[in-house]
Amino acid sequence: MNFFNGMKAAVVICCLGLLPSVVVQAQQAQQAQPAQQPSSAAAVHDGQHDFDFEIGVWKTHLKRLVHPLSGSTAWVELDGTTVVRAVWNGRANLAELETDAASGHLAVLSLRLYDPQSRQWSLNTANIKSGTLSVPTIGEFRDGRGEFFDQESFNGRTILVRNVWSDITAASCRFEQSFSDDGGKTWEVNWIAIDTRVK
């Protein structure tokens, strides 16, 4: 072994001897740094009170498409009253719509339930004629607009249903229900309710 090769071997052996010490020091330095916690407070929205705007008594102007998904454009217009009450400290509410028309008395009950784990609402409705709850539409509010979806059977076909809350102010709001029979490519609005708060 010549002098230079001997020096290289000595340097390598020396470095290998220091390696465990360097690794331990790096691990200790990493453990000394505080773990980076994601700042989720701003990203996570607690929607428990997103329906608080609707608590109270409203005059409701209702437009209803008589035969959805049939090509018909025949609408009926009704005026009624909606009363909304909070339950479970705002994690649920109960809305009762009543109106009378030439076709008879219309009474619709809506039970809205908040899931704190998913931070989403389920909207469950029933009318006085059937007395059973519908398939719930599930969704949430973002930037003052609520969108809720479900899949259900209508006239023997499976369709998508979308409910939208919009134009929300202290004195009024708008609700629309739409159906889609093409997987959500197109939507047909079949129910429009404009609520005006009773002072």
C-alpha angles and dihedrals in degrees: 000000000000125000097262094048089049091053092049091051091049092050092049092049091048092050092047088053091053095044098085090049092050092049092050091049091050091050092049091050091050092050091049091061114087114249113257108245117200113246096236098157092088095040098050115073119199102214096185092118099036091112095049089101090071100053109118141042122316139184105229126206107196130195116188129186104228098212112022121202093012101099090254120138096192112129132181124207124211137176122214147137130269122199118192123192128185119230133179091031092298098315088109138018138192123219124191120194119190128177138156126219140160088272091057142262117332119199122174127182121200123193113191117193127189121216109205093196097056092025088225135123128230116209114207122184138186134178126215093245097060102026092204131110119251126232103285120249110222128208149097146243122266125176092348095310125103122205124185130178142189142162120234145150120271123176090343095309130101110241140171121247125203127190119192130190113196146146089049117181134152090266106033147017140180130229126191132182120198135182129211124192095177101064096273098307090119132016131205116205111222105164128041122177122184111193124199118189119244108227 
